[in-house]
Amino acid sequence: MEILDVDLLAFEQGSSEQRAAVVDGVRRSLATGFVYVEHDLPVVLIDEAYAQLEAFFSLPQDHKDRYVVPGSKGQNGYTGLLVETAAVADVPDWKEMLNWGAPLGIGHPLRDRYPHRYGEPMLPEGDLPGIAKLLMTFHQSVADLQRRVLRIIAEGLGAHPSFFDEMMNDSATLTRAIHYPSMDQAPDEQHVWAGEHADINLITALPRATAAGLQVRIGDDWVDASAPDGRAIINTGMMLERISNGVIPSGIHRVVSAPGQSGDRYSVVQFAHPTPWTILSPIPSTVTAENPLRYSSIMASDALEKVLWDINLTETGKRLDQ
C-alpha cells in the first residue's frame, strides 16, 4: 500500500473516465488512511494565514493565555503546551494550539445544545488586528475543499456524491493551528510532538506544514507523509471508519522530530466534523456477506465527547492529571 496523489479538479471537471480514475485512486489510497489531493486553495491565503499564526505563537505567554476559553474542551481558543495527550499515551504532546470554527447565531438549536462548539471564535484580534477575518476566510476555504473531497469518497462507497452534504451543513468543523516547539526545549525525552493516534472526525485536511515530522503507520512500518507542492494531505478519521463499516480505516499517524532535526514546526489542520446530532451508521452498500455489519450506531457528539476525555481535553475530571 502507498499514499497516492489525485487531482480534485479532474473529478469535478474531467471526463467520466477521469472522474472514475480519481474515485478509484482515492479508494485505493485510503487503505492507508491517507491521500494527497491536488487543489485550488489560493497560495497567498495559506501564506498569510501561516505568517499570522506564527506571529501569534511568538507572542509572550501571558498574551496567548488571554485566548484560553474555559470549558471549550480544546474546541475554541488557545490550548497550551503539554495538555493534549494521545489516547494510547501517558505523557502529553509537546505542542500548543489555536482552535476555531464557524459560529452560529444565538438561539440556533445547535448553538444552544453545543455551546462549546458553536460560540464566537476566540481569535487574537487584540494582538494581531485583521487576523480574525483572515482565519475565518481560511477556515471556510478549507471546509469547502473537504466537502468536495467527501463527494469523491461518497461515490467510492457506493453512495450518491451528495451523501455527506447534509451532515456538513452547519457542521462543527474545527480548524486547529499547531506550533511544535523544537524538541531541544522539551522537558524530557518522553515527549514527542504528537503521539500515535487516529482522528475522531470524518476526514482531516493539512494544506501545508513548515517542516517534516508527520508519519503514517502502514502495516508495521512508519512512513513519512510529505505531499508534493500544491497538494493537501487528507487523512481519514474514526467517524468515517464507522460510516464505511470499516471499508475505509482510520489513518493512524504521529508527528515526531527526526534524529538531528532542529527548529520548530507549524501546521494548520482542519477536522471535518458532521453536525453533532448526526447519527453515525454504516452505509448500507458497505454491509455485505464478505464485510458483515461491524459497527452499531452512535451520535456524532457522543463519539467526540468520549475522545475528548481520552485525549485529556476535558477540563474537569481529566483522564490524566498533569
Long-range contacts (C-beta under 8 A, 24 or more apart in sequence): 1-31, 1-32, 1-218, 1-219, 2-29, 2-32, 2-218, 3-29, 3-32, 3-34, 3-35, 3-36, 3-216, 3-223, 3-225, 4-28, 4-29, 4-35, 4-36, 5-35, 5-36, 5-37, 5-38, 5-227, 5-228, 5-231, 6-35, 6-36, 6-37, 6-38, 6-152, 7-37, 7-38, 8-37, 8-38, 8-39, 8-40, 8-145, 8-148, 8-149, 8-152, 9-38, 9-40, 11-151, 11-152, 12-148, 22-152, 23-152, 23-155, 23-156, 24-156, 26-149, 26-152, 26-153, 26-156, 27-156, 30-153, 30-156, 30-236, 30-248, 30-249, 30-251, 31-248, 31-249, 32-216, 32-218, 32-251, 33-198, 33-216, 33-235, 33-236, 33-248, 33-249, 33-250, 33-251, 33-252, 33-253, 34-216, 34-225, 34-233, 34-234, 34-235, 34-236, 34-251, 34-253, 35-233, 35-234, 35-235, 36-227, 36-228, 36-231, 36-232, 36-233, 36-234, 37-145, 37-149, 37-231, 37-232, 37-234, 38-230, 38-231, 39-145, 39-207, 39-230, 39-231, 39-232, 41-141, 41-142, 41-145, 41-207, 41-232, 42-141, 45-134, 45-137, 45-138, 45-141, 46-138, 46-207, 46-208, 48-134, 49-134, 49-135, 49-138, 49-268, 50-208, 50-210, 50-266, 50-268, 52-128, 52-130, 52-131, 52-134, 52-135, 53-98, 53-135, 53-177, 53-179, 53-266, 53-268, 54-179, 54-266, 55-128, 56-98, 56-124, 56-127, 56-128, 56-131, 56-177, 57-96, 57-98, 57-177, 57-179, 57-266, 59-124, 59-127, 63-124, 63-127, 64-96, 64-124, 66-124, 66-126, 66-127, 67-98, 67-122, 67-123, 67-124, 68-122, 69-116, 69-119, 69-122, 70-315, 71-116, 71-315, 72-99, 72-116, 72-119, 72-122, 73-116, 73-308, 73-313, 73-314, 73-315, 74-99, 74-308, 74-311, 74-313, 75-99, 75-101, 75-116, 75-117, 75-172, 75-174, 76-100, 76-101, 76-116, 76-117, 76-119, 76-121, 76-122, 77-121, 77-122, 78-122, 79-313, 81-181, 82-187, 82-191, 82-322, 83-312, 83-313, 83-322, 84-194, 84-311, 84-312, 84-313, 85-195, 85-311, 85-312, 85-319, 85-320, 86-194, 86-195, 86-196, 86-197, 86-254, 86-311, 87-197, 87-307, 87-310, 87-311, 88-195, 88-196, 88-197, 89-195, 89-196, 90-320, 91-190, 91-191, 91-195, 92-191, 92-312, 92-320, 92-322, 93-191, 93-192, 93-193, 93-194, 93-195, 94-180, 94-181, 94-183, 94-186, 94-191, 94-192, 94-193, 95-178, 95-179, 95-180, 95-181, 95-193, 95-194, 95-255, 96-178, 96-179, 96-181, 97-176, 97-177, 97-178, 97-179, 98-123, 98-124, 98-176, 98-177, 99-174, 99-175, 99-176, 99-177, 100-135, 100-136, 100-139, 100-174, 100-175, 101-139, 101-172, 101-173, 101-174, 101-175, 102-136, 102-139, 102-140, 102-143, 102-173, 104-170, 108-170, 110-170, 110-172, 110-275, 110-276, 110-277, 113-276, 113-277, 114-172, 114-276, 114-301, 117-172, 117-174, 117-276, 118-172, 135-175, 138-175, 138-268, 139-173, 139-175, 139-270, 142-175, 142-205, 142-207, 142-270, 143-168, 143-171, 143-173, 143-270, 143-272, 145-205, 145-232, 146-173, 146-203, 146-205, 146-234, 146-270, 146-272, 147-272, 149-203, 149-205, 149-234, 150-202, 150-203, 150-272, 153-203, 153-240, 153-248, 157-244, 157-247, 157-248, 157-283, 157-285, 157-286, 158-283, 158-285, 158-286, 159-283, 159-285, 163-283, 164-202, 164-274, 167-274, 167-275, 167-278, 167-300, 168-272, 168-274, 168-275, 169-275, 170-275, 171-272, 171-273, 171-274, 171-275, 172-273, 172-274, 172-275, 172-276, 173-201, 173-270, 173-271, 173-272, 173-273, 174-201, 174-270, 174-271, 174-273, 175-268, 175-269, 175-270, 175-271, 176-268, 176-269, 176-270, 176-271, 177-266, 177-267, 177-268, 178-266, 178-267, 178-268, 178-269, 179-264, 179-265, 179-266, 180-213, 180-255, 180-257, 180-264, 180-265, 180-266, 180-267, 181-264, 182-257, 182-262, 182-263, 182-264, 183-257, 183-261, 184-262, 192-254, 192-255, 192-256, 192-257, 193-254, 193-255, 193-256, 193-257, 193-265, 194-254, 194-255, 194-256, 195-254, 196-252, 196-253, 196-254, 197-252, 197-253, 197-254, 197-311, 198-237, 198-238, 198-250, 198-251, 198-252, 198-253, 199-235, 199-236, 199-237, 199-238, 199-250, 199-251, 199-271, 200-237, 200-238, 200-239, 200-271, 200-303, 200-304, 200-307, 201-237, 201-238, 201-239, 201-240, 201-271, 201-272, 201-273, 201-304, 202-236, 202-237, 202-239, 202-240, 202-243, 202-272, 202-273, 202-274, 203-234, 203-235, 203-236, 203-237, 203-240, 203-272, 204-234, 204-235, 204-236, 204-237, 204-251, 204-269, 204-270, 204-271, 204-272, 205-232, 205-233, 205-234, 205-269, 205-270, 205-272, 206-232, 206-233, 206-234, 206-235, 206-267, 206-268, 206-269, 207-232, 207-268, 208-267, 208-268, 209-265, 209-266, 209-267, 210-264, 210-265, 210-266, 210-267, 211-261, 211-263, 211-264, 211-265, 211-266, 212-258, 212-261, 212-265, 213-255, 213-256, 213-257, 213-258, 213-261, 213-265, 214-253, 214-254, 214-255, 214-267, 215-253, 215-254, 215-255, 215-256, 216-251, 216-252, 216-253, 217-252, 217-253, 217-254, 222-254, 225-253, 237-271, 238-303, 238-307, 239-273, 239-274, 239-280, 239-300, 239-303, 242-280, 242-281, 242-282, 242-295, 242-298, 242-303, 243-280, 243-281, 243-282, 243-283, 244-282, 244-283, 244-286, 245-282, 245-283, 245-286, 245-287, 245-291, 245-293, 245-294, 245-295, 246-286, 246-291, 246-294, 246-295, 247-286, 247-291, 273-300, 273-304, 274-300, 275-300, 276-300, 276-301, 276-304, 277-301
